Structure formats: structure tokens, C-alpha cells
Amino acid sequence: MTSLRHRLAQRSLAGVAAIGASVLVLSGCGAAPSSSGASGGASATNSNYLGCMVSDSGGFDDKSFNQSGFQGLQQAVKDLGIQEKHVQSKADTDYDPNLRSMVQAGCKLTVTVGFLLGDATKNIATANPNSHFAIIDYSDPTFPKNVKPIVYDTAQAAFLAGYLAAGVSKTGKVATFGGLNIPTVTIFMDGFADGVKYYNQKKGKNVQVLGWDKDKQDGVFVGDFKSIDKGKVLTQGFLQQGADIVLPVAGPVGAGAGSAILDAKKSGTDAKLLWVDSDGYLTAPDYKSVLLSSVQKTMATAVETVLKDDANGKFDATPYVGTLANGGVALAPYHDLDSAVPADLKSEVDQLKSDIVSGKVKVSSKSSPVSQ
């Protein structure tokens, strides 16, 4: 991890904490692997193709990053008739052996998830040039040609979320916090802060952002992607400071923010939650009554597409970059809180999306993959 942190300090990487995938686990690597194949009417054309996935410690039930990627693997089984193996890593030390065991299991393409698996993916791919790999939320110009990065310019969708939050806020204060101060987290926070700033410029307002200073690239962080209780405490602190909309960029820790906002609602405080990676209304339904929207990465679609291309002999190491223009990132529907968003604000957000796609409005983050 030392070399990885050094690289993170030297340049912007794309991708956020961890999604993962698969394989047979070596002794001491954690849970036994799961596998499945096509069922029912699925085509048997690719029945001998084995696609695999290795997660980070967040696990496939994190209601966010890992879960979305795993859905792509499962959809590929259903749609393409492939076989699959997957495994959850329990610690950083599991990444290398889990990936190595994937190769040993005969995986044609192994999807790894996030910057934490960057070094392991590079090492195992270099040692096994006949195996293919794809890694979500991490890009390295020194990757061998058998690794395809899947990265996202999430600042674009987060910009929309910031504008939305500023327009909905009643207190004039919104907040965000991250799991770790890494590019795949701060890219959300950059976009969110700039979206609020843009709203202020357009409306002559002064909505404040708590928890992140883009210029200093410094703010509030949990320190990991596991401490749900700490996420709840941080959110309670933001609410006490007057924030009424909170964007946690911390995977499963978002549940802590959701819990704090639900508690606040019971006591009469009208606060709202923004989710990340997946549409939280679907993946974290416990919080849908307070969920304003989500900053999405359409990871499931990207994973299935990369597996399909590989199964059809069309593997390509050119990075996939998800943007608003190609649907790789998006702002989720408002669902149950649709009535909380004024009609004119909805129109402004829609127009802002069009302006970002056309290039009329520029969204910048040092962590954006398109700026590297």
C-alpha cells in the first residue's frame, strides 16, 4: 500500500473505494467463494466462460459501491449465460491471494474494485498476461495491456446534487463528509461544493458547505468505510451546526448518516440525505423517506458490458470513462421527495445537466479522469 499511497499523492486517480469480485479463496482469505451459472432460458453460448469478481472489505451487501458492481456480474450470468465466481476480501492482505486464486480457477476476466486493489491487480495481471482484468475506480498509465480501467467523472453528477441541495435547503447550510481523503471520494465532494457555489452565483445566495474545502482539499473524514456509528455522530454534528442536507461519501457508512437524519426527523427536524454510487432509494430503502436523490455510477451496466465484450473476444484495455453524456454517471430521481423539489428547480437542474454535457458549464476536479 505504501507505493499506492505515493502514487495517489503524485497524481489523480479515478475511482472510489472498493467494489469487488470473486474467486476461490486461498486458506486464510475469508469467506468461501460463491459461484453460479446460467439458469432457465439463458443462452448456453458462453456457458464455458468464467467471469469473476473480487470485493474489498466493504462486501457485496454494502448498499453502495460493491453491491452495484456485483449486480453487473449477476446480470451478465442471466443475460449472457456465463459462469461466475466471486469472493469478499476481509482485509487488504486478501487482495493479492484472492486475485491469484482467480487466475488459478481459470477466470477469463476478473473484475476488481477500487484503488485499494490497484497494486494487487497490476502485479497479478503483469504476472499473468493471458488473463484479463478490469478494475473499477482506478486508472494507472503503467497498467499492462490486459487491464481495463472502469472510471467515472462523478464530479459532474455531484455538481447537480450540490445545486439541488442548495436550492432545497431551508437553513442555508449543507454538508458532506468522506470515508478517506482519496481521489475517488473527494471527486464527489469537489463536484458537490462547486454545485453549491454555482447556485450561489446564479441566485445571489450564500449557502454554506460544511465538511469540505475544495481549495485546501481538506475536510471531514471517517477514516475508513466501515465505521457506521462514527458516520452517525458526524452527521449529528452537522445537523447541530444547522445543515439540513448531508452527502456522505463513505459507502456503508452512509447508513450512519441515514440513521441520524431519520432520528432528527422524528424529533421534528426537516433534514434530508443524499446517497452515492447507487440509487439509495433502491439499495438502502430504510432511508427512502429522507432521501432527496443519489449521485449514481452505473457500475452494473459497465461491468456487464466489459464481460460481454471479453466473452465475445473484444477485450479492449482503453479506459471506460463514465460521464453525464454517456450515462455513466447520473443524478437519481427524487422519488418520495419529489414534492420537496420546486418545479423551477427541477427545470434548472435538467438544464444544468444539458449545459454540462454541451460544455457550456465546466465541471473540474483534480480527481476527474477526463482531466488527466
C-alpha positions in Angstrom: 0.0 0.0 0.0 3.0 2.3 0.5 3.7 2.6 -3.2 0.0 3.1 -3.9 -0.4 6.0 -1.5 2.7 7.5 -3.0 1.1 7.4 -6.4 -2.1 8.8 -5.1 -0.1 11.7 -3.7 1.5 12.3 -7.1 -1.4 12.2 -9.4 -5.2 12.0 -9.6 -6.7 8.6 -9.9 -10.2 7.7 -10.7 -12.3 5.5 -8.6 -13.7 5.1 -5.2 -13.4 2.7 -2.6 -13.9 -0.6 -3.4 -16.1 -3.0 -5.3 -15.1 -6.3 -5.8 -15.3 -9.6 -7.1 -14.5 -13.0 -6.9 -12.9 -16.3 -7.0 -11.8 -19.2 -5.0 -10.2 -18.1 -1.8 -6.9 -19.4 -0.6 -6.6 -20.6 3.0 -7.0 -17.6 5.4 -8.5 -15.3 2.9 -12.0 -15.2 4.3 -15.4 -16.5 3.2 -15.7 -19.4 0.8 -16.4 -18.4 -2.7 -19.8 -18.4 -4.3 -20.5 -19.3 -7.9 -23.4 -19.6 -10.2 -24.2 -20.1 -13.9 -26.9 -19.5 -16.3 -30.4 -20.8 -15.4 -33.7 -21.2 -17.1 -33.8 -19.8 -20.6 -30.3 -18.2 -20.5 -28.3 -18.8 -23.6 -25.6 -21.5 -23.3 -23.4 -19.8 -25.9 -21.0 -18.6 -23.3 -21.6 -21.4 -20.8 -17.9 -22.2 -20.6 -16.9 -18.6 -20.0 -15.9 -17.9 -16.4 -16.2 -14.2 -15.2 -15.0 -13.3 -11.7 -15.1 -10.6 -9.1 -13.1 -9.7 -6.0 -14.5 -7.2 -3.5 -12.8 -5.0 -1.0 -13.7 -5.2 2.7 -17.0 -3.3 2.1 -18.6 -6.5 0.9 -21.3 -7.1 -1.7 -24.1 -6.0 0.6 -22.8 -2.5 1.3 -25.9 -1.0 -0.4 -23.5 1.1 -2.5 -20.3 0.6 -4.5 -19.6 -3.2 -4.2 -23.2 -4.1 -4.4 -23.7 -2.2 -7.7 -20.7 -3.9 -9.3 -21.9 -7.3 -8.1 -25.3 -6.7 -9.7 -23.5 -6.3 -13.0 -21.8 -9.7 -12.6 -25.1 -11.3 -11.7 -26.8 -9.7 -14.7 -24.1 -11.0 -17.0 -24.9 -14.5 -15.8 -28.6 -14.0 -16.5 -28.2 -12.2 -19.9 -25.1 -13.9 -21.3 -25.2 -17.4 -19.9 -21.7 -17.2 -18.4 -20.4 -18.8 -15.2 -19.2 -16.7 -12.3 -17.1 -16.8 -9.1 -16.9 -14.1 -6.5 -15.3 -13.6 -3.2 -15.3 -10.9 -0.5 -12.0 -9.7 0.8 -11.9 -9.2 4.6 -8.6 -7.3 4.7 -6.1 -5.6 2.5 -3.9 -8.6 2.7 -6.5 -10.7 1.0 -6.4 -8.8 -2.3 -3.2 -10.4 -3.8 -4.0 -14.1 -2.9 -7.7 -13.7 -3.9 -6.7 -12.4 -7.3 -4.1 -15.1 -7.7 -6.6 -17.8 -6.9 -8.9 -16.3 -9.6 -6.2 -17.0 -12.2 -5.8 -20.5 -10.8 -9.5 -21.1 -11.1 -9.4 -20.3 -14.8 -11.2 -16.9 -14.7 -11.2 -15.4 -18.2 -11.8 -11.9 -16.8 -11.6 -10.8 -13.2 -13.2 -7.5 -12.1 -11.5 -5.9 -9.1 -12.8 -3.0 -7.2 -11.3 0.3 -6.3 -7.9 1.9 -5.7 -7.2 -0.4 -2.8 -6.8 -3.3 -5.3 -4.7 -1.2 -7.6 -1.3 -2.7 -6.7 -2.6 -6.3 -6.5 -4.3 -6.0 -9.8 -1.2 -4.6 -11.5 1.0 -7.3 -10.0 -1.2 -10.3 -10.8 -2.0 -9.0 -14.3 1.6 -8.5 -15.1 2.5 -12.0 -14.0 -0.4 -13.5 -15.9 -0.6 -11.7 -19.4 -3.0 -14.3 -20.8 -5.7 -13.4 -18.2 -7.8 -10.3 -18.5 -8.8 -7.9 -15.7 -11.0 -4.9 -15.2 -10.7 -2.6 -12.2 -13.3 -0.1 -11.1 -12.4 3.4 -10.0 -8.7 3.1 -10.5 -6.5 4.0 -13.5 -2.8 3.7 -13.9 -0.9 4.6 -17.1 1.6 1.8 -16.2 -1.0 -0.9 -16.2 -0.2 -3.8 -18.5 -2.4 -4.2 -21.6 -4.6 -6.9 -20.1 -6.2 -4.5 -17.6 -9.2 -2.3 -18.4 -9.9 0.6 -16.1 -13.6 1.5 -15.4 -13.6 5.0 -14.1 -16.2 7.8 -13.6 -16.2 11.6 -13.7 -18.6 11.7 -10.7 -17.9 15.4 -10.1 -20.4 16.1 -12.9 -23.3 14.3 -11.2 -22.2 15.6 -7.8 -22.3 19.1 -9.2 -26.0 18.6 -10.0 -26.5 17.3 -6.4 -24.8 20.4 -5.0 -27.0 22.7 -7.0 -30.1 20.7 -6.0 -29.1 20.7 -2.3 -28.5 24.4 -2.3 -31.9 25.0 -3.9 -33.8 22.7 -1.4 -32.0 23.8 1.8 -34.1 25.8 4.2 -31.3 26.7 6.6 -28.7 27.8 4.0 -26.3 25.1 5.2 -25.5 21.7 3.6 -22.8 19.2 4.5 -20.6 16.4 3.2 -18.1 14.0 4.6 -15.9 11.2 3.3 -14.6 7.8 4.2 -11.0 8.6 3.4 -9.3 11.6 1.8 -8.6 9.9 -1.5 -9.4 11.0 -5.1 -12.3 8.6 -5.6 -14.0 10.2 -2.6 -13.0 13.8 -2.9 -14.2 13.9 -6.6 -17.7 13.7 -5.2 -17.0 16.4 -2.6 -15.4 18.7 -5.2 -18.4 18.5 -7.5 -20.9 18.9 -4.7 -19.1 22.0 -3.3 -18.9 23.5 -6.8 -22.6 22.9 -7.5 -23.5 24.8 -4.3 -21.1 27.6 -5.4 -22.7 27.8 -8.8 -26.1 28.0 -7.3 -24.9 30.9 -5.1 -23.5 32.7 -8.1 -26.7 32.3 -10.1 -29.1 33.2 -7.3 -27.1 35.7 -5.3 -27.3 33.4 -2.3 -24.7 32.3 0.3 -25.5 28.6 1.0 -22.6 27.2 3.0 -20.9 23.8 2.6 -19.8 22.2 5.9 -17.2 19.4 5.8 -15.2 20.2 2.7 -12.9 22.9 1.5 -12.1 22.3 -2.2 -9.3 24.8 -2.4 -7.5 23.2 0.5 -8.6 19.7 -0.4 -9.3 19.1 3.2 -12.4 18.3 5.2 -14.2 15.8 7.5 -13.5 12.1 7.1 -14.5 9.0 8.9 -11.1 7.3 8.4 -12.5 4.2 6.9 -15.5 2.8 5.1 -16.8 0.7 8.0 -17.5 2.9 11.0 -21.3 3.4 10.7 -21.5 4.7 14.2 -18.9 7.4 13.5 -20.8 8.4 10.4 -23.9 8.9 12.6 -22.0 11.0 15.1 -20.5 13.2 12.3 -24.0 13.7 10.8 -25.5 14.6 14.1 -22.7 17.2 14.5 -23.6 18.7 11.1 -27.3 18.9 11.9 -26.4 20.6 15.2 -24.5 23.2 13.2 -27.6 23.9 11.1 -27.1 21.7 8.0 -30.3 20.2 6.7 -28.9 18.2 3.8 -26.0 15.7 4.1 -24.0 13.9 1.5 -21.9 11.0 2.9 -19.3 9.7 0.5 -18.3 6.6 2.5 -20.0 3.5 1.2 -21.7 1.6 4.0 -21.1 4.4 6.5 -23.8 6.3 4.7 -26.2 4.2 6.8 -25.0 6.1 9.8 -25.9 9.4 8.2 -29.3 8.0 7.2 -29.9 6.8 10.8 -29.0 10.3 12.2 -31.4 12.0 9.8 -34.2 9.6 10.5 -33.8 10.3 14.2 -33.8 14.0 13.5 -37.0 13.7 11.5 -38.7 12.0 14.5 -37.8 15.0 16.6 -39.2 17.4 14.1 -36.1 18.4 12.2 -36.6 18.5 8.4 -33.3 17.2 7.2 -32.5 15.2 4.0 -30.0 12.7 2.8 -28.1 12.3 -0.5 -26.7 8.9 -1.4 -23.7 7.9 -3.6 -22.8 5.3 -6.1 -26.2 3.6 -6.4 -29.7 4.8 -6.3 -30.1 4.7 -2.5 -33.9 4.5 -2.8 -33.5 1.0 -4.2 -30.4 -0.2 -2.4 -30.9 1.5 1.0 -34.7 1.6 1.3 -34.6 2.1 5.1 -33.8 5.8 4.4 -36.1 6.5 1.4 -38.4 8.7 3.5 -35.5 11.2 3.9 -33.6 10.5 0.6 -33.6 13.5 -1.7 -31.6 11.9 -4.5 -28.4 9.9 -5.3 -25.2 10.6 -7.2 -25.0 7.4 -9.2 -22.4 5.5 -11.1 -24.0 3.0 -13.4 -21.5 0.3 -12.5 -23.7 -2.7 -13.2 -24.0 -1.7 -16.8 -20.3 -1.1 -17.2 -19.4 -4.4 -15.6 -21.8 -6.4 -17.8 -20.6 -4.6 -20.9 -16.9 -5.4 -20.2 -17.7 -9.0 -19.5 -19.8 -9.3 -22.7 -17.0 -7.8 -24.8 -14.5 -10.1 -23.4 -16.7 -13.2 -23.8 -17.1 -12.1 -27.5 -13.3 -11.8 -28.0 -13.4 -8.0 -28.0 -11.3 -7.1 -24.9 -10.0 -3.6 -25.0 -7.7 -2.0 -22.4 -8.9 1.5 -23.3 -10.4 3.0 -20.1 -14.1 3.3 -19.9 -14.9 6.8 -18.5 -18.5 7.3 -17.2 -19.9 10.8 -17.7 -23.3 12.6 -17.8 -23.1 12.4 -21.6 -22.8 8.7 -21.9 -25.0 7.9 -18.9 -22.1 6.5 -16.8 -22.9 8.9 -14.0 -26.3 10.4 -13.2 -28.5 12.1 -10.6 -31.2 9.7 -9.4 -34.9 10.5 -9.4 -36.3 12.4 -6.3 -38.8 9.5 -5.6 -40.8 10.1 -2.5 -39.4 13.6 -2.0 -40.3 14.8 -5.5 -42.7 17.3 -4.0 -39.9 18.8 -1.9 -38.2 20.0 -5.1 -39.9 23.1 -6.7 -40.8 22.8 -10.3 -38.5 25.6 -11.3 -35.6 24.0 -9.5 -36.2 20.7 -11.3 -36.1 22.6 -14.6 -32.9 24.3 -13.6 -31.2 21.0 -12.7 -32.3 19.5 -16.0 -30.9 22.5 -17.9 -27.7 22.4 -15.9 -27.2 18.8 -16.9 -27.6 19.7 -20.6 -25.2 22.6 -20.1 -22.5 20.3 -18.6 -23.0 17.8 -21.4 -22.6 20.5 -24.0 -19.6 22.0 -22.3 -21.3 25.3 -21.6 -20.8 24.7 -17.9 -17.3 23.3 -17.0 -17.0 21.0 -14.0 -13.5 20.5 -12.8 -11.9 18.3 -10.1 -8.2 17.4 -9.8 -9.5 13.8 -9.5 -11.6 13.8 -12.7 -10.3 11.0 -15.0 -11.1 13.2 -18.1 -8.6 15.8 -16.9 -5.7 13.5 -16.7 
